[in-house]
Amino acid sequence: MLEAAAGTAPAMAVSPQKMRQVVVASSAGTIFEWYDFFVYGSLVSIMAEKFFANLSDDLALIFSLLTFSIGLIARPVGALVFGKIGDSQGRKGAFLITISIMGLATFAIGLLPTAAQIGMLAPVLLIALRVLQGFALGGEYGGAAIYVAEHAAHGRRGAATAWIQVAASIGLVGALGVILTTRTLMGEEAFRDWGWRIPFLVSIGLLGISIWIRLQLEESPAFKKLKEEGQTSKSAYAESFLHWDNLKIVLLALFGLMMAQGVSWYATHFYAPVFLERTLKVEQRTVNELMMTVVLLSAPFYVFFAWLSDKVGRKPIMLFGMVLFVIASFPGYHLLQRAANPALETAMARAPVTILADPADCSFQLDLTGGAGKFQTGCDIARAAVTGAGVNYTTEDAAPGAPARIRIGDTIFVGSASAEGATLAETGAVRADVAQRLRAALSTAGYPAQGEAGPFNFWLALGVLFVFVIAATALYGPQAAALVELFPTRIRYTAMSLPYNVGTGWFGGLLPPTVFAISTTTGDIYSGLWFPVIVTAIAAVICLLFWPETKDRDIHA
């Protein structure tokens, strides 16, 4: 149905030196993209403390995760704006603008005053900068992937564009390396006080280098050919989204690939560290070291799977990644608990936690509006406290109107409190009090606290995460080439950027708070994984049934 005429691409020779320059310049934006998001994702606990200080720890974490996600939510808008520019004016100009906006916004986060200094204006400014970053990022990846693919030799598009995906690993290692070095040199207290700003501020150097490199570039051969023939799109939006032949390709890219890539990538690289640190109580330094090791090991596999897709096709490699993620997710996260905190599993079996509450007081704890009047009942406060402690729970219905209580084992009870009608600050104080009393009761019942979980099985955790990144690299490695090959040249930037950014931004970006909300609501620290697993499984079926093989297509046509 979606097959296009294949054939040999016209010879548009690009020298090896020029090709290296194209790849480096294009990858710089991806490094920046992932550097920023890994810095923020790795510092989410500190950002919660600095910018949401008037909330309880658990609620501050949710708001901080949502602030992390909001930049991704804004990306489709940028995709439409910069996609139009790229298709009508040229690839080079569009992604020169995107990297400038993105870099300046990242740098500005390091200069922001905190909530302790300017109150509620601090999170407002943080959110504004995250939106600005997301807007710029919306046009970055599509432009980079298209620019490299349109320069690459036929039969080597996968291997060439794979370096953009490798750049994500460089961004992550760079982010974690700067954080780890700064934290070690300054000490934890100074780092949490003001040193957290340094990873954001040093990004200005990368911005300067990236802009200088991109200024040396010329327009891509495919766009030059299109412009010389007078075939550039004058109505990219209408052609992309109002013509069914093109719209069905946009929908296929979103539901047959990008939503799976979004959830599998973020489950592996963002939610896994949060799960290890917040739920399993692993020290943040250990989590950073683990993630750096995993990412370094994974980097060659982007190139390998992309190179393999040049030989055997994009579709089978990407399907392998989706299926592996679906199969590995639940057993993998259970093994992470065994590696990181076996004492917690023992304690939950010996003294299970039960929340006794009026069912009418219990709600699904995902709020994208930041409303102060949400989750103030005794049941919601109890559930947030238990989930924040990283503990599974079951529920028992109490009489209508009865106050919520938390039972640990058969004998220990912790009373929850309602904050209905209270201000945001008062709600935060109530939540903090319940969480503190719960932690003390859990300790009495034999639950391990932070740093008391026993020896951390680094190699088991590394093995689990390595399986996850193999799935991610198999899906992500051939992705850029597959997307570029899927769309016609004249609307490629616009049509490709939208599904990429909806998949990454909405499905992937909302994964951490969504998984956290599902786990909080169900009382099972693993239940939130159903979200990425089901999404990936649906995408795998759509990909299997409808995705065309594109590796031999002429992308200059």
N, C-alpha and C positions, 0 to 999 in steps of 0.2 A: 504493500500500500504506500509506504513512504520511500521506496527505493528510488534513487535518482540515477541518472546515467553515470556510469563509472567510466573510467578511462585513464589514460596517462596524462598527467598534468603537463602543461607547456613548459618548456625549459626556461627557467628564469634563474640563471646561475648566480649564486651569492658566494663570495669568497669565504673560506673558513674563518679568516680574521673578522670579516664583517658579520658573519653568523654568530661568532662569539660575542661581539659587541651587542648585537640584537638581543641575545639570550641574557646577558648580564644586565643590560638596561631594563629589560622587561621584568626580570626576576627581582630587581631591586624593590619594585613596588610590592611584590608579594612578601618579600622579607619584611618590609615595613608593616604591611597588613598584619602578619602573624606576630611580629615583634610586639606591636601594640596590644593585640588581643591576649597574647600570652602574658605580657606584663600585668595587664589588668586582671586577667583570670587568676594568675598566681598570687596576686595581692588582694584578692577579693575580700578576705577577712579584715585586712588593714583598711581597705577603702570603706568597708562597712563601719568600722570603728571611727574613721575620720569624718565621713560625710553623712552618716546616719546615727550620730552619737546619742540622739534623744530617744532611740528605740532600744528594745531588748536585743540581746545578741542574736537570737534566732530570727526575729523580724528584720533586723538590720541586714542579716545575711541574705534574706530573700530580696530585699530592696536593692542590695548591692548586686545580686545576680541579675535582677531585672534591669538595672542600669547597664550592666555588661551586655545584656541582650538588646537593649533599645537601640544601640548603634547598628546592630544587625537588622533590626526591623526597618530602619530608615533606608537600607541599601537599595531596595527596588526603585525608590524614587530617583536615586542617583543613577541607577542603571538606565532608566528611561531618558534622563536628561543627557548623560554623557554618551549613551548609545546613539542618540539622535545626532549629537555632534560628531561622533566617530564615523557614522555612516554618511553624513553629508559633507563634513569638512576635512575628515581624515583621522586616522588612528593616532598618529603621533601627538597632535595638538590636544586631543581629549585626555590621553593618559599622562600628559605633562601637567595639565591642570589638576587632575585627581591627586597625584602624589604630592603636589604643593599644599593643597588643602588638608590632606590627611596628615602630613608631617607637622604642619603648624599646629593643628588641633592636638596632636599627641604631645608636643612640646608644651603647649599651654596647660595641659592637665597637671604637669609638674609644678606649675606656678600658682595653682588654685589655692585660695584660703580655705580652711576647713570649717566644719559646722561650729566648732568651738570659737572660731574667730568671727564669723559673719552669720551664724545661724542657718535658717532654712534656705538662704540664698546660695549656700555652698552646694547642696545637692542639685539645685536648679541649674547652676553653672556647669556642674559636672555632666548632667544629662544633656545640656545644650551642646557641649563639646563632643559627647558621644554620638549625638545625632549628626553633627557636622562630619565626624569621622566616617560614620556609616554612609552618609550621602556621597562622600568622595570615593569610598570603597566600592560603591555600587558600580562605578565605571572603570575600576582599576583592573580587576582580574580578566574581564572580558577583553579589554583592550590589549593586555599583555599576551594572553593566549592567542588572540587573533593575529597580533603583530608577529609573533614568533612563527606561528603556523604558516602565515602567508609568505614568510621568507624561506621556510624549510624546504629541502629537496623532497620530491615525491618519494614515498616509501620510508621516509625518516621523520615524519611529522610527530609521531608518538615519542620517539627518543628526544627530539628537539624540545617539544613542549613539556616533557617530564621535568626539565630543570626548573620550570616555574613551580612545580609541586615540591621539588627538593628545597626550593627557597623557603617553603613553609617550615621545613625542619631547621633551616639556618635561622629563621626568625625566632623559633621556639628556643633553640639552644642559646642564641644570643640573649634573649630575654631572661632565661633562667640563669645564664652565666653572669650577666650583669647583676641580677638580684642576689645570687649566691655570693659573688665577690664583694658587693657592697655590704651585704649583711655580715659577712665574715670580718671585713676590715673595720666596720663601724661598731659592731656589737649589736645585739638584738634590741636593746633599749633605744639606742640612738636611731637605729633603722626604723623602728616603729614610730618614733617621735617625728623625724623629718627626713630620714634617709630614703624612704620609699619614693621620694620625689626624683631621685637621681636617675633611675631607669627611664623615666619619661623624658627628662631633660637631655640625656646623652643622645637621644634619637635625632637631635638637630644635626649632628654630624652626618648621619646616614642620609638625612634629607638633602644636605648640600651636595654630597657625592652623587646621589641619585639624579638630582636635577641636572648637574653638570654632564653626566653620561647621556641623559636623554636628549639634551640639547644638541648632541653630536649626530643624532639619528636622522635618517631620511624617511619618507613615507614608504609604506609597504608596497611591494610590486603589484599585488592584486588590486589595491585601491588605486594605484597609479593607472593601471590598465583600465579600470572602471571609469576613472575620471577622464582619461584621454578619449574614451569611447562615448562620453556624455551619458553614462548609465548610472551615475550616482543617484541615490534615492532622494526624492523631494518630499516624500510622505512616508517616512519609515514606520511611524506608528500604525497608520492605516494598512500598509502592506504587511506588517508583522502580525497584527492582532485582529484585523477585520476581514482578511482573506483566509478562508478556511484551509487552503492548502498549506499556508504558513503557520496559521494558528495551531493546527493539529501537531505540527512539529514542536512548537513552543510547549504545548501541553505534554507531549511525549518526553521532552527533555526534563520537564519538571517532575512528572510522576513516574517516569521510567528510570530516572537516574538521580537527579539533583536532590530530591527529598531524602533518598537513601544516603547519599554522600553527606548531606548535612547532619543527619542524626547519628550516623556511624562515626563520623569524624569527631563530633563534639562529645559523644559518649566516651570516646577513647581518650581524647586529649584535654577535655575540660571537666567533664563530670567525674571521671575516674580520680583525678587529683583531689577534687572536693570531697568525694566519697572516702578516700583514704584519710584525709586530714580531719574532716568534720565528723564523719560517722565512725570511722575506725580508730580515730585518735592518734594517728601517726604524726610525728613531728614534721612541721612544714619543710625543714631543711632536708629531711630524708625523702620526702615526697618530691622535692625539686631535683635531688640527685637521681632519683629513680626515673623521673620523666626525661631528664637530660640523657641518661643512658639509653632509654628506649628510643628516643628520637634519633640519636646518633646511629644506632643500629638499624633504624628503619630507612634512613636516607637513601642508601643504594637501591632499595627495593622499588622506589618510585621509577627510577630509570630502568630497572630490570623489567618490571611489568609493562611499562610503556614500550620498551624495545620489543618485548615479546608480542605486544599487541600489533606492532608493525608486521610481525610474521604471521600470527595466527588469527588476528582480528581483535577489535576492541571489545565486542560483545561478550565472548566467553570469559575474558579476563575480568571484566567488570562484574559479571554474574557470579564468578567465583568469590570475589570480595564480598558481595551482598550475602551469599549463602553462608560463608564462613562466619560473618558477623552474627547472623541470626542464630546459628548453631552454638557459637561460643559465648554469647553474652551472659546468660544466666549461670552456667557452670563457672565461667570465668570470674564473675563478681563474688560468687560463693568462695572460690579459691583465694581471692584477694583477702577476704575476711580471715580465712585460715592462715594465710601468710602474715597478715598484719596484726590480728587481734583475736587469737583463738580463745583467750580468756573471756572475751565478750560473748562468744557463742556458748561457752560453758555456763556463764552466768545467766543468760537468757533461758537456757534449758532448766537450770536449777531453780531460778526465781523469776518466772515469767511476769510480765507487766500487763495489767488490765486497766482500762479506763472505764469507770462507771459514770454514765452521764445520760441525761435526757437526750434522745436522738434528735429532737427538734433543735437542740443547741449546737449540733455538729454540722459543719459545712466543708465544701471543697476549697482548700486553701491555696488558690491561685488568683492573685489580684494584679492585673496589669495597669490599674489606674492609680495605685498608691493611696487609695482612700483610707482616711484615718478611722472610719467607722467599721472596718472589716475585721473579722476574726477576734472579737472581743468577748465572746461567751466563755464560760468556764471550760466547756468541752474543747473549743478551738485552742484556748491557751494551754490546756493540758496536753493536747495532741502535738502542738508545736514544741512544747518543752521535752516530751518524750522522744520525738523524732530528732530534735536537736541534740539529744544525748546519744543518738545513734543506736537506739534500742527498739526492737520490734514490740508491738503491743496488740492485744485484742480488745474488743469493746463489749461491755455489758450494759443493757438498757437499764436505766434508773427510772424512778417514778417521775412523771411530768413535773418540772419545776425544781427537781432535786439538784443540789449543788454537785458539780463534777468532782470526782475523787480519782486518785491514781493508786492502784494496789500493786505492791511488789511482793511476789510470792503469795503467801496466805495471811501474813501478819502485819506488814508495813503499809501504812496508808499515808498519802500526801494529799491534802486538800487543795484543789485548784480554786481560782477566784475569778469572778466575772469583772470585766472592765466596761460593760455596756454603758454608753453615754459619756465615757471618760474622754479626755483629750488624748492626742497621740503620745505626748510625754507621759501622761498618767498610765496609759495602756502599756507603754514600754516598762514602766516601773513595776506594774503588776506582773507582767511576763517575766521580768528578771527575778522577782521574788519567788515565783513558782519554780522557775528553772533552778534557782539556787537551792531551794529546799528539796527539789527532786534529786539533784546531784548528791546531796548529803545522804538522802535515803538510799540511793543506789549504791553508794559507797558502803553504807552499813550492810546492805544485802550482798556485798561481795563483788559488785561490778567494778571493773578496772577504770581508773581515771586516766587522763592524758599522761602519757609517759609511763604508765603502769601496766601496759599490755603484755609485757614480756618481750623476748627477743623477736626482732622483725626478720622474717624469712625473705631477705632481699631477692634471692634467686628465684623463688617461687613467684613472687610478685612480678619480677622482671619477665619470667616466662609467660605469665598470663597476659601482661600488657603487650608483649611481643606478638602473640597470636592476634590480639586486637589490631595492632598496627599493620600486620601482614594483610588483614582484611581491608584496612583503610588504604594501604598503598596499592593494592590490586584494583580497588575501585577508583582511587584518585589519580594514579599514575597515567592511565590512558585517557582520562576524562577530558582534558583540554583539547586534545586532538579530536576526540569523538564529537564534542560539541561544535567545534569549528567546522568539521566536515558535514555536520547535520544541516547547516543553514546556508542559503544562497549568499553570495558575497555582498550584494547591494544592501541587505538588511541584517547582515551577520552580527554587527555590534549590538544593535538594539534588541533583536530577537533572541540572541544568545544570553545577553546580560541579565534579562529579566528572570528567566527560570533559574539561572545560576544563583542569583541573589535572593530570590524567594526561597529556594531550597536551602541555601546556606544560612540566610538571615532568619527566616521565619521558622523553618523546621529545625535547623541546627541551633540558632541563637536562642530560641525559646526552650530548648531541651533542658538545660540545668534547672530553671525554676519549675518547669512542668514535671520533671521527674521528682523533684523535691516535694511538689504539691501532691502528687499521686501517692508517694510514700507516706507523707504526713496523714493523708486522708484514710488510707487503708491500714496503716499500722505495720506495714511490712517494708523494711528498708530496701528490698529488692523489687517491689512491685512496680516502681516507676520505670523499670527497664522495659516493661511491656510497650511503652510508647515508641522507643527507637526500634525495638524488635518487630512490632507489627508494621510500622511505616516501611522498614527495609524489606520485609517479606512482601508487602504489596508492590513495592517498586520492582522487586526481583521478578514477580509474575508478569508485570507489564513489560519489563525489559525483554523477558524471554519470548513473549508473544508478539511484540510489536516493534522492537528496536531493529532497524536495518543495519547490516554490516557496512561500514563507511570507509574502511582503511584505504580503498583504492579509488576513492572519488577524486575528481578534479575540482579543487576548491578555488580555482581561478576562473571558472566558467561564469 
